[in-house]
């Protein structure tokens, strides 16, 4: 992705040994998946920023691509809340200086924890302050843990702090919990834990034009996902257009009425909007779930259902104002 519109510096590999000594005097850092960049993550990053300001050092978030669970579990891994670009955008909004997203491959999976600490944290980044969960595991056979990092910190001169659990209604805020809420259509509670409405971003592309034939032209969004944490018909709002936010209704799923390749497709019908937006990068905010996807026996019954969905969405917006 291009990060020309972002302030955050995106790194795809660890800096070369000694790079921090040539460029700056080190950093404060945290390591994790940061899927969703939810309120728990936001608290960790806020604390990291405070430490960075105290030490006069930039903040660095270290993550991996693909996520470790995706590397090991493949298609059996759960759907992501945020793609790489979406994660980078969220971290940028939180004021993170650098986002180091390392390729997670066999070499990294088999690297001994001590080498990761020395090569990446010490020699590459010059970490002076590190925040991780006390259950964090890394390196070959997941042999690296919080205790090892603490010992390394004492040896190399960096402080190691464990993340504090953030709860809502006495339950831990986690990506897994948010994923479960989205799956059952509880968008309001998911928004509480995320600190914002759940959204997906992508570029508007040409589709098969079926919506236009049925009287409901749609913007087809390239979401680059095999699986999604939400599926169904939704009340949505599209951001990123020069006109400002635009209300609409969306279908996200495999379109069971039509033959497809099994990949999730996001189609958005915008209300009272006629301009061509092909090629524009947009964000679709999910506000309310109307229903699950259905397979219809005829085009007539499908159009009737879409009519009902559009009426429901317009009514939702009317009641929300």
Beta strands, then each sheet from edge to edge (+ up, - down):
strand 1: 9-11
strand 2: 27-31
strand 3: 58-65
strand 4: 98-103
strand 5: 127-132
strand 6: 159-162
strand 7: 167-168
strand 8: 171-172
strand 9: 199-205
strand 10: 219-222
strand 11: 232-239
strand 12: 246-253
strand 13: 265-270
strand 14: 281-291
sheet 1: 1+ 4+ 3+ 2+ 5+ 6+
sheet 2: 7+ 8-
sheet 3: 9+ 10- 13+ 12- 11+ 14- 9+
end
